[in-house]
């Protein structure tokens, strides 16, 4: 049996926004989401959060 722990992240307040992305970017994100069995939205949030946390100005 694997001893990995499942951590449930707390809920956070969300806001609906409409954004436009290049078609190729959406296709790549959809493929990644499907391959990793997560929603497109969850993947996008993780990508944006990672980018913001690692932003060097």
Secondary structure, DSSP 8 states (H G I E B T S, - for coil): ----------------------HHHHHHHHHHHHHTT--HHHHHHHHHHHHHHT---
